[in-house]
Amino acid sequence: MVCCCNTIGNIFRAVIVGGCAFALLMQFLLIYSCHFFSTDLDNTGVNTTIGIWYETYGGGNETCNLDSHYEAEEEGLVAGARSALVLSVLCGMTATLLVVFEWFFCEICMAGCVEGLAFVGAWGCGLGVYMIYGIEQCGRLSDDINLGDDYIASAGADLIPESVEDIPTAKDCQWGQGATYNLLACIAYFGCGILLCFAPQPKPMFR
């Protein structure tokens, strides 16, 4: 019975490590992707495809230019999305290294708690990357308020607080390939965290 549990534990550890490797690969592709979403930044009718660090013009039909990343000084949400991605990768790598070390060499006291928190940080911060959809170019609620020539509608709109009008809607941004990479990474981290909680702990392979 002990041998059976150990075998099952080894199988689950292999699945967890494989899931982490898949998630890190998706995030690596995301970092160098120019297509997290697309939007018409300059109102020219030509979409700009935008990644977390890089962008390209022409609706994504041109080669992604990785020579230099675009600046984010004027847009805090872009900087926040970048920080969230970096934290997600660091948490994912931490969880992966701890799981591999315990699996191969020796058990570490309280490592399970640290690994669990790292997985929560990985998928939680990964979801935080989507805050980039809140940038002004993706649309605000005020853009959807069609006042027209109606005096009553105009007067009523003046009663709406600016904080409500500034609520982001993301309607002007289209989901891109990079956003899919990020979602797959978050799902993988979440699944690995669940498996870690319920899978049996195997004996270290090289103890």
N, C-alpha and C positions, 0 to 999 in steps of 0.2 A: 504493500500500500504506500509506504514511504517512497519507494522507487518510482511508483506511478505518479505520485504527486510531484516528485522532483522532475520527472520527464515533462509533465504538463507545465510546470513552472518554467522550464527551459524553453518550451515551445512559445509560451506567452511572452517571455522575455525577448525572444527572437522577433516576435510580431511587434512588440513595443519599440525595439531598436529600429526595425525596418520602417515602422510608421514615423518615427522621429527623423530618420534619414530622408524619407519622402517629404515630410513637412519642411525640413531645412532646404531641400532641393527646390521646392516650390517657392520658398522665400528668396533663395538665391536668384531664381528666374525673375521674381518680382522686382528685386533691386535693380536689375538691368533691363527691365521692361519699359517701353515707352507708351504702353497702352493700358493704364489703369482705368481710364475713362476718356471719352472724347466730348468736346464741346466747341461751340463757335465763340472763341475768346474775343475776336475783333469785330464781330457782327458783319463779317464779309461773306457769309454763306459757305465758307470753307472751314471744316472742322479741324481743330487741333487735337491730336491724340497726346494725352498727358500721362506720364508715369509718376511715381513717387519722387524720383530724382531727375528723370529725363523726359523730353518731349520731342515731338516731330510734327511738322505741318503737312497738310495734304491728305487728311483723313486716314493716316496710317499706311498710305501706299508708298511712302518714301522710306528709305533705310533709317533705322533708329540711330541717331547721332549720340554716341557715348563719349565724345571727346570732352564735353563739359556739361555739368548739370545746371539747371536753371535755378535762379536765386529765389529765396522765400522770405526775404526780410519784411515785405509788406503784407504777407499772408501767414498769420500765426497758425492757421489750421494745417497748412502744408508742413510747417516745421513740426507741429504736433504729430502729424501722421508719420513723418520720418523718425521722430523719436520713438513712437510706439512700435514701429517696425524693428528698430535696432534693439529695443528692450525685449521684444518678442523673440528675436533670434538669439539673444543672450540667454534668456530663460530656457528656450528650447535646447540650446547647446549644453547648458548646465544640467538639465534633466537627463539628457542623453548620456553625458559623461558619467554621471552618478549611477545610472542604471547599468551601464556597461561595466563600470568598476566593480559594483556589487556582484554582478552576474559572473564576472571572470575571476575576481581576486578574493575579496572578503566583504562581509557585511559591515555596514557603518551604522553606528547608533543614531537613531532618529533620521536616517537618510530617507526613509519612506515619506515622512512629513515634508522634508525639503523638496523631494522629487515631486510630490503632489502639488506643493505651492508653486514650483517652477512650471509645471504644466498649466496650472491656472493662469499664471502670469503670461505664459506663451500664447495661449488662445485668447486670453482677455486683452492683452496688448495688441494681438493680431487683429481683433475686431476693432480696436481703437484706430487702426489705420484708415478705416472708412470715414473718419471725420473729415478727410479731404473733400468729400462730397459736399461739405458745408460751405465751400468757398463761394464768394459772391457770384462768380461766373456760372455757377450751377443753378442759380435761381433763388429768389426770395418770395415769400408769401405776398409781398406787396406787388410783385410782378403779375400776380394772378387776379388782383383786384381790378376789375374792368369798370372804371367810373363812367366812361362815356360822357354825354352831355346832361346826364340826370343830376339836377341840383340836389335832390334829396339824397341820392347815393353819394355825391361828393361831400355833403355835410356829414353824413354818417361815417364816411371813411376818415374824416378828421377826428372822430372820437376814438378810433383804433389806436392803441399805444404803439409807439415805434418799436418797442421790444417784440410786439406780436408781428408787426409787418416785416421784421428782420429775421423771422424764423426761416431757416433754409428748407427748400423743397427738393433740391437735386433733380428737378424735372428736366433741366436743360443739359444734363450730363448723361451720356449713355455708358452702360456697364461695359467694361473692357476685359481683355484676356488676363491682364495683371490682377484684376479684382477676383477673377476665378482662381488664379494661383493662390491668392491670399486666403480665400474661403476654404480651399482644399487643405491648406496648411493648418488653419484653425480647427477644422473638423478632425484632422489627423492628431493634433495635439490633444484635443478633447477626448478622442477615443483612446489614446494612449494613457491618459490620466485615469479614465474609467477602468481600463484593463489592469493598471497598476494597483488599483484599490482592491480588486476582487481576485486577481490571479495569485496562486500560491507562490511563496518565496522559495526558489530553488537553492540548493547548496552551491557555493562558489565553485566554478569548474576547475580552477587551478589552485585551490587552497592546499 
